[in-house]
Amino acid sequence: MEGHAIVTVMFRIPNRSDIPIEFVVDTGFTDELCLPPEAVALLGLRFKYAMPVNLADNSQVTLPVHEAIILWNGEEREVRIIATG
């Protein structure tokens, strides 16, 4: 993706090989990672809760938040994944 900062995050899925996924870095967004709902389903990520979100156009939606284990700097880390397009 030309012109965008990209980082590869390694997902650790129980009973499967680690799965690398590339993410575009959004410097205006903090905390969670976002994946399309189809990817969340394919990875079998566990649902945690629904979260109200304010979008860039100032509209509000409720999005599902899931839990994943990633490898970051050689260490396992639990992260939240927002399922959105």
N, C-alpha and C positions, 0 to 999 in steps of 0.2 A: 504494500500500500504506500505508494509514493507520497512523500510529504507528511507522513504520520509516524510518530514514535511507536514502535512495536516491541512488545515484550512477550516471550514465550513462557507460559506457566505450565508446570508439570503437575497433572492431577493424579493423585494416588487413590485408585478405586479398589476396594477389597476384592480379592480373588481374580484380579485382572492385571494386565501389565499397565504400567504408568502411561498416561495419555497426555502428550503435549498439545496445548492449545495456544494459538497466538491471539493477543489482545492489543487493541489500539489504546494507547495511553491518553486519557482525558484529564488534563491538568485541572479542570474545573470540577471534577467529581472525586469524592473521597470515600474511602471505607470499603465498599463492596465491589465485587466483579459482576459483570452482566453477561449472560449467555442467552441465546434464543431458547424458548421453551422446549423446542425439539431436542436441542443439545442436552438440556437438563434431564429430559426424559431418557435419552439414550445412555447418559452416564448413570442413571438411576440415583440421582441425588435426593437426599432425604429432605422433605418439606419441614420448615421450622415455623413460619408464621406468615401472615399477610401484612404488608406495610404500605401505608399511604405515601404517595410520592408526588411531589410538585414538579411538573415538567417544564421545559424551557419556554413553552408558550403560556405558562402560568395556569395550565389546566391540572387537575388532580386526578390520579388514578390509584387503584390499589393493586400492588404487584406481589406475587408469591416470592418468598425468600427461602432458599434452600441452603444446605450445609455441605461443604466439601473439604477434603484434606488435600492440600497442595504441598509441593516441595518448594521452599523459598530459601535461597542461600544454603542449600544442603540440609535444611531442617524441615520436618513436617509442621504444618501450620493449619489450624482450622479457620476457614473463611466462610463468609456469607456470599451466596450467589443470588442475584436478582434475575428472575426469569422474565426477560423482555426482548422485544425484537430489535 
